[in-house]
Amino acid sequence: MITSTSPQRPDDIVARVQASTPEDVRVAAETARKAQFEWVDAGAAGRAKALGQAAEAVQGAAAELAALAVREVGKPLAEARGEIARSVSILRYYAQQPFEEIGATSNPSGGGLLFTTRRPRGLAGLITPWNFPFAIPLWKAAPALAYGNAVLLKPAEPATACALRLSELLAPCLPAGLFTVVAGGADTGRAVLDEADVVSFTGSTAVGATIIAAAAQRGAPVQAEMGGQNPAIVLPDADVEATAASIAAAIAGYAGQKCTATKRVIVVGEAARFTEALVEAVRALVVGDPAREDVTVGPVIDQAARDRVLAAAASVEAAGGRLLTGGSKVGELGWFVAPTLADGLADEHLLEREEVFGPICSISRVADLDQAISRANAVQHGLVAGLHTRDITGVLDAVNRLDAGMIKVNAPTTGVDFYLPFGGVKASSYGTKEQGKAAVDIYTSLHTVTIEAG
């Protein structure tokens, strides 16, 4: 049995459903494969029309879906509304992709024809996290569907209600069984891996490693996005107040529960003024009920998540560092924790080396940009890096040296553009990029055809 509760009111049961068994997954996969034949036969125009209708369905339920995201995963209302708007845009964007060119032609000497074409993989198994309960499933499912695949979606348990409601909205727009949610835990996820022709995963590094290995054993293409230990480098010429406000929001917006959240701030040169501004900006963030319009920082997802943040904060002073703000729980009801900043930590400290999924960040000082880049790169992850400066020369230098799949200049590390490739390097990602036109590489196979005159 899967039980999903509200992180701000843990006694509020949002969903209670029976977990899908491996046999349930097998049957769903068989149904999806049959539906895929009809889906492919619909052609580009048919798939485009259906995805456009799906966008309208999500748009029509926008207020309801935002409220559900607030309730089930504790997403602040403003962010929840933004996620639904992005979800609609994702569907509309991929509704146009069936019409894109999918191959190239060549004229060999002696006549004949050489060309490349793409085919859908078949059944896409999508394993998604709870923190973006609509946008992440859709930025995987929409391109998979656009290119002619069927989809099995295994959402994270805390986002079960969101996934099931999404499935209800999409069902009238698609062939029966083409898009199916299979709710459950690890056993359900393993069953999806056993059935899928292609796998896309977003979640922790540890779980991602097991999924990559399992898919590779079957020879199934796999794409995995697995977290970040994202740095924000602040150069001496950066606008102090604007940069502090931007970084504070990237640290603790949605309680820091984003793979793109800033986890390390690296200040080049004198750090006192910026540190003070950052502390003030973090303290100014409103913590509370995510259903309120003014709240930026809601709860973390569950008690275990809050315990991890509090344990990391408690280790700071024992390790010789300082807590500049935060480090404590907030209120008695729900899993709230104060946004937390720490400094004076050694390179090997947990907050410098590993992602703690919550509103907590370290700050450090270095002498120059070379040291900043070296420090930024000295972790296993490489999802996104931020750079704050007015010096275009420094920007161009840093862009070529930072080990990150995405580099943001004078912008928060959080926030991505769905029409451009998304993904990192090192332990942050495996396989091809997702989103934008790059999605074609994971959800289709490329074939070369040679035709010679008979």
C-alpha positions in Angstrom: 0.0 0.0 0.0 1.3 3.5 -0.9 0.3 6.3 1.5 1.2 9.9 0.6 0.9 12.5 3.2 1.2 16.3 3.2 4.6 17.4 4.5 3.1 20.5 6.2 0.3 18.5 7.8 1.6 14.9 8.2 -1.8 13.8 9.4 -3.3 14.8 6.1 -3.4 11.7 3.9 -3.4 12.9 0.3 -3.5 9.4 -1.4 -3.6 5.8 -0.4 -3.4 3.3 -3.2 -2.4 -0.3 -3.8 1.1 -0.6 -5.0 1.5 -2.0 -8.5 2.9 -5.6 -8.4 5.4 -6.9 -11.0 2.4 -8.7 -12.6 0.5 -5.4 -12.8 3.5 -3.8 -14.5 3.8 -6.6 -17.0 0.1 -6.3 -17.9 0.4 -2.5 -18.2 3.5 -2.9 -20.5 1.7 -5.4 -22.7 -1.3 -3.1 -23.1 1.0 -0.1 -23.8 2.8 -2.0 -26.5 -0.5 -2.7 -28.3 -1.5 0.9 -27.9 1.8 2.0 -29.4 0.9 0.5 -32.8 -2.2 2.8 -33.0 -0.1 5.7 -31.8 2.5 5.3 -34.5 -0.2 4.9 -37.1 -1.7 8.2 -36.0 1.3 9.9 -37.7 2.9 13.2 -36.9 -0.4 15.1 -37.2 -2.3 12.8 -35.0 0.4 12.8 -32.3 0.7 16.6 -32.5 -3.0 17.1 -32.1 -3.2 14.7 -29.1 -0.3 16.4 -27.3 -1.9 19.8 -28.0 -5.1 18.5 -26.4 -3.2 17.3 -23.4 -1.7 20.8 -23.0 -5.2 22.2 -23.0 -6.4 19.7 -20.4 -3.5 20.5 -18.1 -4.1 24.2 -18.6 -7.8 23.8 -17.8 -6.9 22.1 -14.5 -4.1 24.5 -13.6 -5.5 25.9 -10.3 -6.4 22.4 -9.1 -3.0 20.9 -10.0 -1.1 23.8 -8.3 -3.1 23.2 -5.2 -2.4 19.5 -5.3 1.3 20.1 -5.6 1.2 22.4 -2.6 -0.7 19.9 -0.6 1.2 16.7 -1.5 4.8 17.8 -1.9 4.8 21.1 0.0 5.7 23.3 -3.0 5.1 27.0 -2.3 2.1 28.2 -4.2 3.9 30.6 -6.5 6.4 27.9 -7.5 3.5 25.4 -8.0 1.7 27.7 -10.3 5.0 28.2 -12.3 5.5 24.5 -12.6 2.0 24.0 -14.0 2.6 26.8 -16.5 5.9 25.1 -17.5 4.1 21.8 -17.9 1.6 23.3 -20.3 4.5 24.8 -22.3 6.4 21.5 -22.4 3.4 19.8 -23.9 2.9 22.5 -26.4 6.5 22.5 -27.4 6.7 18.8 -27.9 3.3 18.9 -29.8 5.4 20.4 -32.6 8.3 17.9 -32.5 6.6 15.2 -34.6 6.9 17.5 -37.6 10.7 18.0 -37.1 13.1 16.5 -39.6 14.5 13.2 -38.3 17.2 12.2 -40.7 19.6 13.2 -43.5 20.2 12.1 -47.0 23.3 11.6 -49.1 24.0 10.8 -52.8 26.6 8.0 -53.1 28.8 7.9 -56.2 27.3 5.6 -58.9 23.7 6.5 -58.0 21.4 5.1 -55.4 20.5 6.8 -52.1 21.8 6.8 -48.6 19.7 8.2 -45.8 19.2 8.1 -42.0 15.9 7.7 -40.2 14.8 7.4 -36.6 12.3 5.0 -35.0 10.7 5.1 -31.6 12.3 2.8 -29.0 9.0 1.2 -28.0 8.1 1.4 -24.3 9.7 4.2 -22.3 10.0 3.5 -18.6 10.1 6.7 -16.6 11.1 6.8 -13.0 10.6 10.3 -11.6 11.2 12.2 -8.3 8.6 14.0 -6.1 10.0 17.5 -6.2 8.6 18.5 -9.6 5.6 16.1 -9.7 4.2 17.4 -13.0 7.1 19.0 -14.9 9.6 16.2 -14.7 7.2 13.4 -15.7 6.1 15.6 -18.6 9.5 16.7 -19.8 10.2 12.9 -20.1 6.8 11.7 -21.3 6.1 14.4 -23.8 9.1 13.8 -26.0 8.8 10.0 -25.6 5.2 10.3 -26.8 6.0 12.8 -29.6 8.5 10.4 -31.1 6.0 7.5 -31.1 6.7 5.6 -27.9 4.4 4.3 -25.2 5.1 5.3 -21.6 5.1 3.6 -18.1 5.5 6.2 -15.4 6.7 5.1 -11.9 6.5 8.3 -9.8 8.2 8.7 -6.4 5.8 7.6 -3.6 5.4 11.1 -2.1 4.0 12.4 -5.4 1.6 9.5 -6.1 -1.6 11.7 -6.2 0.0 14.2 -8.6 1.0 11.4 -11.0 -2.4 9.7 -10.9 -4.2 13.0 -11.5 -1.9 13.8 -14.5 -2.7 10.4 -15.9 -6.5 11.1 -15.6 -6.1 14.4 -17.5 -4.0 12.8 -20.3 -6.2 9.7 -20.7 -8.9 11.2 -23.0 -6.2 12.6 -25.3 -4.3 9.4 -25.9 -5.0 5.8 -27.0 -6.1 3.7 -24.1 -3.1 2.3 -22.2 -0.5 4.3 -24.0 0.4 6.3 -20.9 0.1 4.4 -17.6 1.1 5.3 -14.0 2.3 2.4 -12.0 2.5 3.5 -8.3 4.8 1.7 -5.9 8.3 1.5 -4.4 11.5 -0.3 -5.4 9.8 -3.6 -6.5 7.6 -1.6 -8.9 10.6 0.3 -10.2 12.5 -2.9 -10.8 9.5 -4.3 -12.7 9.4 -1.2 -14.9 13.2 -1.7 -15.6 12.5 -5.3 -16.6 9.8 -4.2 -19.2 11.1 -1.0 -20.7 12.9 -0.6 -24.0 14.4 2.7 -22.9 14.7 4.1 -19.3 14.8 7.7 -18.1 15.5 8.4 -14.4 15.8 11.4 -12.2 16.7 11.0 -8.5 19.6 10.2 -6.2 23.1 9.2 -7.3 22.8 5.9 -5.3 19.5 4.8 -6.8 20.6 6.0 -10.3 23.7 3.8 -10.1 21.5 0.7 -9.6 19.2 1.7 -12.4 22.1 2.2 -14.8 23.5 -1.2 -14.0 20.2 -2.9 -14.3 19.3 -1.3 -17.7 22.8 -2.0 -19.0 22.5 -5.7 -18.1 19.4 -5.8 -20.4 21.0 -3.7 -23.1 18.4 -1.0 -22.7 19.4 2.6 -23.3 19.3 4.6 -20.1 19.4 8.2 -19.2 19.9 9.3 -15.6 20.0 12.7 -13.9 21.4 12.3 -10.4 21.8 15.4 -8.3 24.3 18.2 -7.9 26.6 19.9 -5.4 26.2 23.2 -7.2 28.6 26.1 -6.6 27.9 29.8 -7.0 31.1 31.8 -7.5 30.9 35.5 -6.5 33.7 37.8 -7.9 34.6 41.1 -6.3 32.8 43.2 -8.9 29.4 41.4 -8.5 26.4 43.5 -7.4 26.3 42.5 -3.8 22.6 43.0 -2.9 21.2 41.6 -6.2 23.6 38.6 -6.1 22.8 37.9 -2.5 19.1 37.9 -3.1 19.5 35.6 -6.2 21.7 33.1 -4.4 19.5 33.1 -1.3 16.5 32.1 -3.3 18.5 29.4 -5.1 19.7 28.0 -1.7 16.3 27.8 0.0 13.5 28.3 -2.5 11.2 25.2 -2.1 13.3 24.4 0.9 16.4 23.7 -1.3 14.8 20.6 -2.7 16.0 21.0 -6.3 18.9 19.2 -7.9 19.9 22.6 -9.2 19.8 24.4 -5.8 23.0 26.2 -4.7 24.9 24.1 -2.2 28.2 26.0 -2.0 28.9 29.7 -2.3 32.5 30.6 -3.1 33.5 34.2 -2.6 36.6 35.6 -4.4 38.5 38.2 -2.3 37.1 40.0 0.7 34.0 38.1 1.8 32.7 40.0 4.8 30.3 42.4 3.0 28.8 39.7 0.7 28.5 37.2 3.6 26.5 39.7 5.6 24.3 40.5 2.7 23.7 36.8 2.0 22.8 36.1 5.6 20.3 39.0 5.6 18.8 37.7 2.3 18.4 34.2 3.6 16.8 35.4 6.9 14.4 37.5 4.8 12.9 34.4 3.1 9.5 33.6 4.4 9.2 30.2 6.0 5.7 28.7 6.5 2.6 27.2 5.0 3.3 26.7 1.3 -0.3 27.6 0.5 0.3 31.2 1.4 1.2 33.6 -1.4 4.2 35.2 0.5 5.9 31.9 1.4 9.2 31.0 -0.3 10.3 28.2 2.0 7.9 25.4 2.7 8.6 22.1 4.5 11.1 19.5 3.5 9.4 16.4 2.2 9.4 14.2 5.4 10.9 13.8 8.8 13.9 11.8 7.5 14.7 14.7 5.2 14.5 17.2 8.1 16.6 15.0 10.3 19.3 14.9 7.6 19.4 18.7 7.4 19.4 19.2 11.1 22.2 16.6 11.5 24.3 18.3 8.9 23.8 21.7 10.6 24.7 20.2 14.0 28.0 18.9 12.6 29.2 22.3 11.6 30.4 23.6 14.9 31.8 20.2 15.9 33.9 20.4 12.8 35.2 23.9 13.6 32.9 25.9 11.4 30.2 28.5 12.2 26.5 28.5 11.7 25.7 32.0 10.4 21.9 31.4 10.4 19.4 28.6 10.7 20.1 25.1 11.8 16.9 24.5 13.7 13.4 23.2 13.0 10.5 25.7 12.7 7.2 25.0 14.5 5.8 21.9 15.9 3.6 20.8 13.0 5.1 19.7 9.7 8.7 19.2 8.5 9.9 22.7 8.5 13.5 23.7 9.0 15.1 27.2 9.0 17.3 28.0 5.9 20.8 27.5 7.1 24.2 28.9 6.2 27.6 27.7 7.4 31.1 28.9 6.9 34.7 27.9 8.0 34.3 24.3 6.9 37.2 22.0 5.8 37.1 20.7 2.3 36.2 17.2 3.5 33.1 18.3 5.4 29.8 16.8 4.3 28.4 20.2 3.2 31.4 20.7 0.9 31.4 17.2 -0.6 27.8 15.8 -0.7 24.4 17.0 -1.6 22.1 17.5 1.4 18.7 17.9 -0.1 17.3 20.8 1.9 17.7 24.5 2.6 21.4 24.4 3.7 24.5 25.8 2.1 28.2 26.4 2.9 30.1 29.6 2.2 33.9 29.9 1.7 36.5 32.4 0.6 39.3 32.0 -1.9 41.9 34.4 -3.2 41.3 34.4 -7.0 39.2 32.9 -9.8 41.6 30.1 -10.3 41.1 28.9 -6.8 37.4 29.4 -7.1 37.2 27.2 -10.2 39.4 24.6 -8.6 37.2 24.5 -5.5 34.0 24.4 -7.6 35.3 21.4 -9.6 36.6 19.4 -6.6 33.4 17.3 -6.1 31.9 14.3 -7.7 28.9 16.1 -9.2 28.8 18.6 -12.1 25.2 19.6 -12.8 25.2 23.4 -12.7 27.6 26.2 -11.7 26.8 29.8 -11.1 29.2 32.8 -11.7 28.4 36.3 -10.6 30.5 39.1 -12.1 30.5 42.1 -14.5 33.8 41.0 -16.2 33.1 39.4 -19.5 36.7 38.2 -19.8 36.3 36.3 -16.5 33.1 34.8 -17.7 34.5 33.4 -20.9 37.5 32.0 -19.0 35.3 30.3 -16.4 32.8 28.9 -18.8 35.6 26.9 -20.4 37.0 25.6 -17.1 34.0 24.8 -14.9 33.0 21.1 -14.7 29.3 21.5 -15.1 26.8 20.6 -17.7 25.0 24.0 -17.3 26.7 27.3 -16.4 24.6 30.3 -15.3 26.1 33.8 -15.3 24.5 36.4 -13.0 21.5 34.1 -12.6 20.5 31.6 -10.0 21.7 28.0 -10.4 18.0 27.0 -10.2 15.7 27.2 -13.2 16.1 25.5 -16.5 14.7 26.1 -20.0 12.7 23.1 -21.3 13.6 23.9 -24.9 17.4 23.5 -24.3 19.4 20.4 -23.3 19.4 19.6 -19.6 22.0 17.5 -17.8 25.4 17.5 -16.1 28.7 15.8 -16.2 30.6 13.5 -13.8 28.3 11.8 -11.3 25.4 14.2 -12.0 24.3 12.5 -15.3 24.6 9.4 -17.3 23.7 9.0 -21.0 22.4 11.6 -23.4 20.9 15.0 -22.3 17.2 15.4 -21.9 14.7 18.2 -22.8 14.8 20.3 -25.9 15.6 18.7 -29.2 18.3 16.6 -27.5 15.5 14.3 -26.2 15.3 12.7 -29.7 18.6 10.9 -28.9 17.2 8.9 -26.0 13.7 8.2 -27.2 14.6 7.1 -30.8 17.1 4.8 -32.4 19.0 6.0 -35.5 19.2 3.8 -38.6 21.2 4.2 -41.8 19.5 2.9 -45.1 21.4 2.2 -48.3 19.5 1.9 -51.6 21.3 1.0 -54.8 19.9 0.8 -58.3 18.8 -2.8 -59.1 
